[in-house]
């Protein structure tokens, strides 16, 4: 596998590792808020879903690092391919 293909795969994997946990976190927070503000419901009943958010966010940090590393490797690969 050449450098450009490896960098592209690193960036793709990093993007997925960032956007899936963040999307799920926002979804859980949105559902929790909707449940909390429904008429006739206990205001703190839906906030049990917020316990999932701290589990999902640490997955996004290595994903961001992988995305950044892919971007850096792509930059080094362009220098070698141009020569």
C-alpha positions as CSV (number, residue, x, y, z in Angstrom):
1,X,0.0,0.0,0.0
2,X,1.4,3.4,-0.9
3,X,1.6,6.4,1.5
4,X,-1.3,8.2,0.0
5,X,-3.7,5.2,0.3
6,X,-2.6,4.6,3.9
7,X,-3.1,8.3,4.8
8,X,-6.5,8.3,3.2
9,X,-7.5,5.2,5.2
10,X,-6.2,6.7,8.4
11,X,-8.2,9.9,7.8
12,X,-11.4,7.9,7.0
13,X,-11.1,5.8,10.1
14,X,-10.4,8.8,12.3
15,X,-13.4,10.7,10.9
16,X,-15.7,7.7,11.7
17,X,-14.2,7.5,15.2
18,X,-14.9,11.2,15.7
19,X,-18.3,11.6,14.1
20,X,-20.1,8.5,15.2
21,X,-19.6,9.0,19.0
22,X,-20.3,12.7,18.8
23,X,-23.5,12.1,16.8
24,X,-24.7,9.5,19.2
25,X,-23.9,11.8,22.2
26,X,-25.9,14.6,20.7
27,X,-28.7,12.2,19.9
28,X,-28.8,10.8,23.5
29,X,-28.7,14.4,24.9
30,X,-31.5,15.5,22.5
31,X,-33.7,12.5,23.4
32,X,-33.1,13.1,27.1
33,X,-34.1,16.7,26.9
34,X,-37.2,15.9,24.9
35,X,-38.2,13.3,27.5
36,X,-37.5,15.6,30.3
37,X,-39.7,18.4,29.0
38,X,-42.7,16.3,28.0
39,X,-45.8,17.4,29.8
40,X,-46.6,15.2,32.8
41,X,-43.2,13.6,33.0
42,X,-40.8,13.9,35.9
43,X,-38.2,16.5,34.8
44,X,-35.2,14.3,35.7
45,X,-36.6,11.0,34.4
46,X,-34.9,11.1,31.0
47,X,-31.5,12.2,32.2
48,X,-30.4,8.6,32.8
49,X,-29.4,8.5,29.1
50,X,-26.7,11.1,29.8
51,X,-24.7,8.3,31.5
52,X,-23.9,7.0,28.0
53,X,-22.2,10.3,26.9
54,X,-19.0,10.0,29.0
55,X,-18.5,6.5,27.5
56,X,-18.8,7.7,23.9
57,X,-16.6,10.8,24.1
58,X,-13.3,9.1,24.9
59,X,-13.6,7.1,21.6
60,X,-13.6,10.4,19.7
61,X,-10.2,11.5,21.1
62,X,-8.1,8.7,19.5
63,X,-10.2,9.2,16.4
64,X,-9.2,12.9,16.2
65,X,-5.5,11.9,16.8
66,X,-5.8,9.3,14.0
67,X,-7.4,11.8,11.7
68,X,-4.6,14.3,12.4
69,X,-1.9,11.7,11.9
70,X,-3.4,10.8,8.5
71,X,-3.3,14.4,7.5
72,X,0.3,14.7,8.5
73,X,1.3,11.5,6.8
74,X,-0.5,12.7,3.7
75,X,1.6,15.8,3.7
76,X,4.8,13.9,4.0
77,X,3.7,11.5,1.2
78,X,3.1,14.4,-1.2
79,X,6.7,15.6,-0.8
80,X,7.9,12.1,-1.7
81,X,5.6,11.6,-4.7
82,X,6.5,15.0,-6.2
83,X,10.2,14.2,-6.3
